[in-house]
Amino acid sequence: MKAIKEEHVCRDDVYASIFSTYSKTVFNYIYYKFGNEEKAYDVVQEAFIKLWENCSKVAPDKAKSYVYTIANNLYLNVLKAEKVRLKYAPDTSAVVNESPDFILEEQEYKEKLERALAALPENQRTTFLLNRIDGKKYAEIADMEGVSVKAIEKRMHLALKTLREQIEGI
C-alpha cells in the first residue's frame, strides 16, 4: 500500500518538494506571458491548488507538466476575460511629464522597450524573456513550450530582429 501512495502527489513532502522545485519557474513563465506580477502570482497559486485537489490523479513525474498546463490554461482564461472587459472599458489615457531630462529619457526608453516587447507575438516574447531574463537554455524553453529546439531558435531570432528594428541602440 505504501508504494501506491508514493505514486501520487498527495503526500505533504512530495507536494512541498514539487512546489519548491517548480513554483518559481512556473511563476516566471506566466509572468513573462502576462507582464503582471500580481496576476502571475494568482495564476501560479491557483495552478498549485488544482494540483493538490487532483493529487491522487497526478504522478510526481507528471506534476511539472500538469502545473505548467494548468497555469497556461488559467492564463488563457484570464486573457479572454480581460479582452471582454477592455472592449467595454472607457479610454482614460493621460500622460504627465514632470521629470528632469535624464529621467524622461530613461522613461521614454523603458516605454519604447515595453512597447516593443508587448508588440512581439506571445511565443517570441515568452521565449526572449525566459532566455534573457531567466537564463533558460533553448532546450529547457522548448520543453516548457512543448516545441522543438529549432522552433525556439527561430522564435528567438525573430524576436531579436524585431527588437533591433524597433529600438535604436540595441
N, C-alpha and C positions, 0 to 999 in steps of 0.2 A: 504494500500500500504506500510505503514511503516513496518508492520510485515513481508512482503516479503523481504525487504532489510535486516532485521535482521537475516534472514536465510542464508545469504551469507557472504563471507569474504571480499566483495568489499568495505565495509566502512573502512575508514582510521584507526579509533580507534580499530576496530575488528582485522584488519590485523596487526596493530602495537602490539596489545596485544598478538596475536599468535606468531609473530616474537620474541618478548621479552621473551615469555614463553618457546619456543622450540628451538630457534636458537642455543643456547649453547650446549644443549644435542644432537641435530642433528649433530652439528659440532664434538663433542667428539666421537659420534658413527662412523661417517665417518672417522675421523682422526685415530681412532684405527684400522679401516679396511685398510686404506691407509698407515699409518705410516708417512704421509707427511702433514704438517700443511697447506702449500700453496694450495695443491690440494684439501684438505678437505674444505678449505675456499671457493675455487672456486665452488665446488660442492654444498655447502650449499647455496651460493648466487644464483646459477642457480636454485636450488630447490624452493627457495622463490620467484624468478622471475616467475617461472612457476605457482606457487600458485596464484600470483597476476594476471597473464594472464588468468587464469581459475577461478578467484574468484567467478564469478556468478554461477559456477557449483559445488562449494565446500561449504558444510555447515560447520560452525565453529566447530562443534563437530567431524567432519571428517578431519579437517585440519591437525592435528598431524599425523595421519596415511598417509594422502596424501603426506605430506612433507617427511616423512621417506621413503615411497615407491619411490617417485621421486628421492630423494637423493641416495638411494641404486641402482636404475636403472642407474643413471648417473655414479656412482662409477663403476658399472659393464661395462658400455660403455668405460670408461677411461681405465680400465684394459685390455679390448680387444684391444684397440688401442696401449697400451704400449707393449703388447705381440708381436704385429706385428713389432713395432719399435725395440724392443730388439732382435728379430730374425735376423734383418739385421744390428744391431749396432756392430761396432768393439769392441774387448775386450781391454780396456785400464785400467786395474787394476794395480796400483803401490802402494807400501807401504813404507812410510818414518817414521822411528823411531828416533827422536832426542829429547827424553824426559828423565827426571830423572826416576829412578826405580819406585817410588811410582805412578807417573803419568802413566807410562807404564802399571803397574799392574792394575790401575783403568781403563785404556782404554781397556785392554785385557778383564777384567771382563764385562765391558759395552758391548763390541763387542760380547762376549760369550752370554750375556743375550739377546742382539738384535737378534743374530743368532737363539737362542733357541725360542724366541718369533716369529720370522719370519718363523721358521720351523713348528710351530703349524698350524694345519688347521685353516682356516679363522674364522670359527664359534667358535672354542675354544679360539683363540687369542682375538676376539672381546668380548666374554663373560668374559674372565680373566681381560682384561683392563677396561671394563665397571664396573666390580665389585671392583677390587683392586685399580684402579686409580680414578674413578668417584664415588665410594662408592654406586653404584646402587645395589638395592636388586634383588635377583633372579627373583621375580615376575615382577619387572619393566623391567628387561632384557628380560624375556620371552614374555612380551607384545610387546616390541620393535622388537623382532625377529620373533614373530608370532608362538612361540612354547610353549610347556608346561614347567612348573617349573621343573619337573623331567628331561626334556631334558637339561635344563640349569645346573642343578646339575651334570648331567653326563658329560657335556662339561667341567665344572669347575674341576671336579675330574680328568678327563683325561689330562687337561692342566697342573694341578699341578703335576701330576705323571710324565708327560713328562719333565717338567721343572726341577724337582728334579733329574731326571736321567741325564739330560744334563749339569746341573750346580751344581758343588760341593759347599756345604756350604749353600744351601737354605733349 
